[in-house]
């Protein structure tokens, strides 16, 4: 009886601990680089087997995207990218919405 009272809470604690420690990793990488006409190019690359990019917001939606290749939403396989262009010379934050969740990336 005492062994049962010790083992069950211990097993529950291990399961709960594993769940809390297993933080999800972003399925994409984001890179920002200077583009033509003093603008910026933003590349979103899949690091997952497959991911659907549903939307991308620059600077919390305050910076317009004038070109996306390919168009969004798009499905990316591992290593494939979507490139977005903006005339804004400063991109400080990129939010990527995927079928696996949303992630924010900050740049200086």
Number of C-alpha atoms within 10 A of each C-alpha: 5 6 7 9 9 10 11 11 11 12 11 11 12 12 11 11 11 11 10 9 8 8 8 8 10 17 23 22 16 19 13 19 13 14 15 10 10 11 15 20 22 23 20 23 21 23 18 17 10 17 20 17 26 17 15 23 16 22 16 13 12 10 17 13 18 9 13 16 12 13 13 14 14 15 17 21 14 14 14 16 22 20 17 21 21 23 17 18 15 18 21 13 18 23 18 22 17 20 13 16 12 15 16 15 14 11 11 6
